[in-house]
């Protein structure tokens, strides 16, 4: 599965499709994206790929900028075991311009979450 659309419930919870729940069973990390959208990673992808990518020279401004971009507002949460839902913090929804309708598209090892048209 590379794409899904959902409506957030009244508690800002996103229901993850059944087909993806195993992939995200380690939990999810949600961050700001490069643009006005969000990134959603499995915790294992964040730990194995993002953390090493965000390390670098203390004097490397590009690395510093990426750290600020992806760590500002970063949240980590477990999936609700029964319903497969994850809560998205309001400040992240505001950043992404997301009200209720969400579209998620796989972008390699992570998901891009944005407002549905």
C-alpha positions as CSV (number, residue, x, y, z in Angstrom):
1,X,0.0,0.0,0.0
2,X,1.5,3.3,-1.1
3,X,-1.5,5.7,-0.6
4,X,-4.5,6.2,1.7
5,X,-7.0,8.9,2.6
6,X,-8.7,9.2,6.0
7,X,-10.6,11.7,8.1
8,X,-9.2,12.5,11.5
9,X,-11.6,11.9,14.3
10,X,-12.6,14.5,16.9
11,X,-9.6,13.7,19.0
12,X,-7.1,14.2,16.1
13,X,-6.5,10.5,15.6
14,X,-5.5,9.1,12.3
15,X,-6.6,5.5,11.7
16,X,-3.8,3.5,10.0
17,X,-5.0,1.0,7.4
18,X,-4.8,-2.6,8.6
19,X,-2.2,-3.5,5.9
20,X,0.2,-1.0,7.4
21,X,-0.1,-1.7,11.1
22,X,2.7,-4.3,11.2
23,X,5.0,-1.9,9.4
24,X,4.3,0.8,12.1
25,X,4.0,-1.6,15.1
26,X,7.2,-0.2,16.6
27,X,5.3,3.1,16.9
28,X,5.4,6.3,14.8
29,X,7.4,9.5,14.7
30,X,5.6,12.5,13.2
31,X,7.6,15.5,12.2
32,X,7.4,18.6,10.0
33,X,8.2,17.9,6.4
34,X,10.3,19.9,4.0
35,X,7.2,21.8,2.9
36,X,3.9,22.5,4.6
37,X,3.2,18.8,5.2
38,X,4.2,16.2,7.7
39,X,6.4,13.1,7.7
40,X,5.5,9.9,9.4
41,X,8.1,7.3,10.1
42,X,8.1,4.0,11.9
43,X,10.2,4.3,15.1
44,X,12.5,1.7,13.7
45,X,13.0,3.7,10.4
46,X,13.6,6.9,12.5
47,X,16.2,5.2,14.7
48,X,17.9,3.3,11.9
49,X,17.9,5.9,9.1
50,X,17.0,9.4,10.3
51,X,19.1,9.5,13.4
52,X,22.3,8.6,11.6
53,X,21.4,11.0,8.8
54,X,21.0,13.8,11.3
55,X,24.5,13.3,12.8
56,X,27.4,15.2,11.4
57,X,29.9,17.9,12.1
58,X,28.9,20.3,14.8
59,X,30.0,23.1,12.3
60,X,27.9,21.8,9.4
61,X,25.1,24.3,8.9
62,X,23.1,22.0,6.6
63,X,23.1,19.3,9.2
64,X,22.1,21.8,11.9
65,X,19.2,23.1,9.7
66,X,17.9,19.6,9.0
67,X,18.0,18.9,12.8
68,X,16.0,22.0,13.5
69,X,13.5,21.1,10.7
70,X,12.9,17.6,11.7
71,X,13.2,17.8,15.5
72,X,11.0,20.9,16.0
73,X,7.6,19.6,17.1
74,X,8.6,16.0,16.6
75,X,6.3,13.6,18.4
76,X,6.5,9.8,19.0
77,X,3.5,7.7,19.8
78,X,2.4,4.1,19.8
79,X,-0.5,2.9,17.7
80,X,-3.7,2.2,19.6
81,X,-3.5,-1.6,19.5
82,X,-7.3,-2.1,19.2
83,X,-8.1,0.5,16.5
84,X,-4.7,1.2,14.9
85,X,-4.9,4.9,15.5
86,X,-2.3,7.5,16.2
87,X,-2.9,11.0,17.6
88,X,-1.5,13.9,15.6
89,X,-0.6,16.9,17.8
90,X,-2.5,20.1,16.9
91,X,0.7,22.1,16.3
92,X,1.7,19.7,13.6
93,X,-1.8,19.8,12.0
94,X,-1.5,23.6,12.0
95,X,1.9,23.4,10.4
96,X,0.6,21.1,7.7
97,X,-2.6,23.1,7.2
98,X,-4.5,20.0,8.0
99,X,-8.1,20.3,9.3
100,X,-9.8,16.9,9.1
101,X,-9.2,15.2,5.7
102,X,-5.8,13.6,5.3
103,X,-4.0,12.0,2.4
104,X,-0.9,9.9,3.1
105,X,1.6,8.9,0.4
106,X,4.6,6.7,0.8
107,X,7.8,8.5,0.0
108,X,10.3,5.6,0.3
109,X,10.8,4.7,3.9
110,X,8.4,7.3,5.3
111,X,4.9,8.7,4.7
112,X,4.1,12.2,3.6
113,X,0.9,13.4,5.3
114,X,-1.0,16.4,3.9
115,X,-4.4,17.9,3.7
116,X,-6.7,16.2,1.2
117,X,-8.0,18.5,-1.6
